[in-house]
C-alpha cells in the first residue's frame, strides 16, 4: 500500500489530474466538464513536462560544450541526478519522507493560516532525497530519519510558498496560485534587487522587455520565438566554436558540429514554446478546479506550482533573465576558483531560475530590472552552492562532480547541520 501511495505521489501528472477531477466534482460541474477539465489538466501538464524535457535535453550538450570551451573542472549543481544516484543507499528513507511530508503539508494547510499545498512532484522527491542525505550524514537513519525529514519538509512546503506569495501576487496579478519550487527565495530576492533599478515614475506597461520596439525592417524580431531563436543560435554557436570541432563532434556522434549546434539551439527554443503552451492549458484548468477542493477540504488553499507558471507572463523577460544569469554564473564560477570548490555554471538551474528572475525583475523594475535580477541570481546561485559545499559530503556515496542546486533546500540543509553542531554532531 505504501509503495502504491509513493508511486502515486511520484507522478505529478496523475496527482494533478485527480486534484482537477475532485475539484470539478466538488463544484458540482457536469460530467462532461469534469472529464474535459481532468484530461486538459493532465494533457497540459504532460505538454509542460515534455517541453521541460526538451529544454533539458538541449542544455546538456551545451553545458558540456561550455565546460570544455572554458577549460574548467569542478562540480555542477543538479539535484535530480544527485538524488537518483544515492537511492541505492537511501532508497528506504527518501520515498517515505516524500509521502509523509505531503500528508503533513495537508494537515498544516488545514490547521494553520498558511493555506499552501505543494504540488510540484519532482521537487518533493528531490527535497526528500536531500533530507535523507543530510540526516544520514548526521548519523540519523531509518524511521528516525523518516520522521524528522518528513516534519522538516512538510513545514518547508508551506513556509517557502508563504514567503514568496507577496511577489507572486505582483507578478501574476492573482492570489489563487503559489510558488512551489525550491529556489523561490532566491528568485524573489533577485526580483527585489531588480525592482531597485526601476524608476518611481516608470510606466510598467511600457518599461518592459515585452514592449521592446524595433524598426519595421526588423519586424520579425517582434515575434518572441524568432528573437529567442536568433539569440540562442548565437550563444550556442559561439560556445561551440570556442569548444572546438572535436569536442562538439564527440557529442554529435559524428554529425557536422555546426549543424548539430544549430539544431540544439533551435530545439531549446522549441522546448520553451511547447512548455509555454502546456502552462497555459494546465493553469486554465487547475485553478478553477482547485477552488472546489479548497472550499471543501482546505478552505482558502492555494496550489503551489512549478516555476514555469511565470514564463507565460514574460516570455522575452524569461530569455533576458536566463542570458543575464548565465553571465552571472560565469562571473561567480571565476570567483569560486579562489574558494574551496569550483562550481561550474549549472545551465539547467540558471535557465529555470534565471528565466523566472528575469520575469520578476521586469515586472518590478522594468528592462534594467530584468537584467539586474538575472545577473544577481546567476552570481548568488553559484556562490551559495560553493559556500554550503563543506556542509554535505556527497562523495561518501560515490558521487563525483554533482552537488545540490535548490537554494531553499540548501538553506534548510545548512541550518540542520548547524543545529547538529550545537548538539555535538560534527560535519
ABEGO torsion letter per residue (X at the ends): XAAAAAAAAABAAAAAAAAAAAAAAAAGBBAAAAAAAAAAAAAAAAAAAAAAAAAAAAAAAAAAAAAAAAGBBEBBBBAAAAAAAAAAAAAAAAAAAAAAAAAAAAAAAAABABBBBBABAAAAAAAAAAAAAAAAAAGBBEAAAAAAAAAAAAAAAAAAAAAAAAAAAAAAGBAABBBBBAAAAAAAAAAAAAAAABBAABBAAABBAAABBBBAAAAAAABAAAAAAAAAAAAAAAAAAAAEAAAAAAAAGGBBAAAAAAAAAAAAAAAAAAAAAAAAAAAAAAAAAAAAAAAAABBGBBBBBBAAAAAAABAAAAAAAAAAAAAAAAAAAAAAAABABBBBBBAAAAAAAAAAAAAAAAAAAEAAAAAAAAAAAAAAAAAAAAAAAAABBAAAAGBBGBBBABAAAAAAAAAAAAAAAAAGBBX
